[in-house]
């Protein structure tokens, strides 16, 4: 039976999966997960069990956007590494099956923590969760990309130089008003670019608490999820990106830990969290930490400026798009403040 809500024929999908995935048996029912995933994600309830299907959105898309085949590739490559990922079963590149490319993966039962303050846990459990996140991040950056077959998963050259150029251009193309702090950042970042140390690792691109599935009763990550932005790059991007989000105000559209007392919560300070990471990866410290943080704030502000422009033009997909767009100025201001300080 065709389901107009999802735009695909669930009976045909069941028939296809029975032919392609060993042990899969229909019939099936699909339920879309709530949330703002750019790649629509569905719970598949079949006679043979539960699965998760992640697809490209239907319709005309930017050439490099919504690359579920890249997601499938990186998750498959990490199957035999210490990085916790789901098992993936099949990638379908035939758009005639449901209208766009998709892949099928296992369904993992666990906990997703949406609030970084972890109000549902006690202090010791909160600390254990942050230690586990730190462990997973260090494991990710320790993966041998050649051995994993991912040596061609990103572009060569200075990661930050490319990223600064890209997001400066993106911001300028979507600017709706003059923001002095963004203009300053576009000048400051290239002038303060750390010397390229040649380190290239797999980076997740969106490493944060709510992109992890935790064990139902233990502080253990069962799966790191949402690999859409993964690439080869510099590992300190993921670390600074997570710390940037934790610096943001608590309880806002995109909640962080700003304004909360971490010692009272049992959550490590930024300096302690970075120290854990350095110990795990054998680093004596992180010079230019303010650069890495400022870049992440700038990049995020540039992304949200694009969201704001699309919202003003009536093309944004999220009801919160305008609210998120209003974060551009405060994010740029935070980045500008970081430029003037030496942190960590």
N, C-alpha and C positions, 0 to 999 in steps of 0.2 A: 504493500500500500504506500502510495506517495504521501509524504508529509510536507505540506507547503511551508510550515514553520521553519524547517531546516533547509528546504529546497533540495532534498534528495529522497530517493526511493529506498526505504529501509529494507524492503524485501530484496531488491536487487543487490544492495550492499551485503546482506546476509549470504546470498548465493555466491557472490564474489569472494567473500572472506572464507567460506567453506572450501573453496577451491585453492586458496592461497595460504591459509594459516593452518598448520597441522593441529587437529584437535578442536578446531572451532566448529560450533554447530548452532544454527539458527533455530527458531526465529529470534529476532532481536528487537529491542526498543532503545531509542536514543533519547537522552536527556541532556540539554545544554547546561554546562556549568555556568553559574553566575560569575560576574566579574568582567573586567575590561580587557581580556586577552585580545591582542591584535590577531591572533590565530584562533578562531573559534574551536572550543574544546568540548567534547561530549563524553558522557558516561554511556557506555554500551552494555546493556543488560541482555545477555544471550543465554540460550539453553546450556551452553558450555561454561558459563561464568561471566564475570564482569571484566570489562576492558575499558581503555580510554582511547578515543579517536581524536586526533588533532589535525585540522585541515587548514589549507589556505582559504581566505575568504573568497567567495565567488566574485566575478566581475573583473574589470580592468584594474591592474595594480602597478605600482612602481616596479621596475625591472628587478631590483635586488631585495625588495621587501617581502616579508612573510615566507621566508625560505624554509619551509618545513623539511625539505630534503637535506638541508644543512643540519637541522636539528637532529634528524634521524641518523645522519652520518656520525655526528659527534657523540651522541648517546651510545650508538653501537660501538664506537671506538673505545669508549670508556668502560665497557662491560667487564673487562678483566683487569681493571685498575682499582686502587683503594677509594676512588671517588664514587660515592653512592649514587647510582642512577637506576631508573626503572629498566625492565627488560622490554626491548622493542621487538615486535613480531614481523611487521611487514610495512614497506613503503609502496604506495600506489601512485604511479605517475600518470596513469590513464585517467584523464579528467572526465571521461564519459561515465565513470562509475557513480560519482556523487556530484560532479560539476567542478571539482578542483582537486589538486594533489592532496593526499593525506597519508598519515601513518597510524598504525595501531600499536598500542603498548599495553603493558600490564596495568591493572588497577591496584594501587597500593592503599591500604587502610592505615590511616595514621592521623596526626594532628598538624594543622597549619596554624601558626601563631601570627595573627594579623597586627597585634599591637606590640611594638618593640619593648614596651615596659613590662610585658608579660604579667598582667594583673592576675591571671589564673594560677600562677605558681608562687611558691615561697622564695625567700632570698637565695637559699642554697641551690634550689632548682634553676633559678634564673641564671646564676653564675655558671652552672653546668651547661645550660643551653648555649651560652655565649662561648664557652670553651669549645663546645662541639662545633659550632659554626666556624670558629677559628681553625680548628683541626681540618675541617673539610676544605676551607680555602687554601691552606698550606698544601694539602694533598693535591688539589687541583693544579696548583702552580708547580708541583713537582713531577707531573706527568711527563714522560719522555715522548714528545710529540712525533718524533720520527718512528719510534717503536710502535706507537699507537696508530700510525698511518695518517697523521694529521699535519705533516710537514708543509703541505701546500694549502692549509686551511686559512691563511691570511696573506696579506701583502708584505713584501720585504721593506726595509727602510725604517726610519725613526717613527715609531708609533705616535708619539705625542706631536711631532711636527705635522704629520698627516692629519691628525685629529683636530688640531688647532685650526689648520687651514679649512678643513671641511666644515666645522661648526661655526667658524667666522662667516663663511660664505652662506651657510644655511640661515644664520641669524640675520644677516644683512638682507637676504631675500625675503624674510618674513617679518621684518621690523615694521611696527605700526606707529611707533613714536620714538623720539630720541631718548636714550637712556645713557647718561654719562658714564656710569659704572661699567656698562658693557663695552663702550668705546675704549675706556681705560684698559679693560681686561684684554681686548683684542690687540692692544699695543704691548701690555706688560708680559703676557704669557710667552710670545716668541722671544722677547728680550731676556727672559729668565729661564729659558728652556735648559734643563740639566743636560750635561753631556751624555750622549747615547752610550749606555754601558753594554749594549749588545745583547742584553738578556731578552729572550723571546719565549713566552710560555703560552699555553692555552689560557684565555681569559673568558669568564662567563659573560660579562657585559652588563648583568643586572643582578649582581650578587647581593641578596638581602634576605632577611628572616622569612618573609612570607613567600619566598620562592623555594622553600624547603619543606619536605614532608618528614615530620618527626615520628618516631615510634610512639604508639599509644600510651605507653607508661614509662618510658625511659628517655633520658636526654641524648638520643641517638638519631642522627639524620638517616632516614631510609632512602631518600631520593632528593637530589638537587634537580630542580625543575626549570622550565622555561628557558631554553637554550637559544632562543631566536637571535640574540645579539652576540653570541659567542664568536670568537675569532682568535687568531694569533696576535699577541700584543705584549704589552709590558705588565707584569703582575701587580705592580703597585697601583694600577688603575682600579682593580677590583677592591683592594684594601681601602683606598681613599674613597671610593664610591660608597662603600658601606659606612665608613665613618662620616661621610658627608650626610647621609640620610639620618644617622643617629644624632647629628647636631641639629637637625631641623626641629621646629617647635612640636611639642607633643599635642596630639588632639586635633591637628589641622587636617587639611585635605590629604596631605601625605605626611603621616605622623612619624616623628622622631622621638628623641629623648630630651630635647631642649627644654630647660626650665625645671627638670626633675632632678632629684638628688640620687645619683647613682649609688653612692655608698649605702643609703637607706634601702635601696631596692636590691642590693647584692649584685648589681651589674657593674662590670669593670669600667674604669675610666678609659678614655680613648688611649692615653699613654700606655696603660696596662695592656689593653687589647692589642695595640701595635707591638708591644714588647713580647707578648705571647707569640705573635706571628713571626717576629724576628728570631726568636729562640727556635721555633719549629723549622725555619728555613736557613738557619745558620748565619743570620745577618747581625752585624754589630750595631746597627742603627739605620735610620733612613734620613740621609741628608736631603734637603730641599722638600721636606714634607709639606711645607706651605704651598709650594708649586703644585704638587699632586692634588691637594685639597682644592685649591683655587680653580684648577682646571676642571675638576668634577662639578663644582658649583656652576662654572661658566657653561660647560657642556649641557648641564641639566636646564639652565636658564634658556639656552638657545633652543633646546628641544621644546620647552613649554611655550616659547615665543611662537613657534610654528603651530602648536596646539591652539594658542590664542587667536592667531590669524585665521585658522580654519574655522574656529568658533564664530568669529565676527563675520565671516563670509557665509556662515550657515552650513559648513561642511564637516563639522566635528562630530565624531561618533559617540562621545560621552557627554552626559548631561552635566558633568563636573568640569567640562573643558574650559569654560570661562573662569571658573574659580581657580583652576590650575594655572591658567594664563596670568592671573593676578599675582602669582608667585615670582614672576620674572624679576621684578625690581628688588624684592627682598633677597632673593638668591644672589643677584648680582652685587648687592650691597654687602652680603656676607663674604662673597669672594673677594671683594675689594678690601675688606677689613683683614682678611687672611693674608693678602699680599703684603700688608704692612707689618706682619708679625712673624716671629720665628716660633713654630710650634713643634713639640715633640723632639 
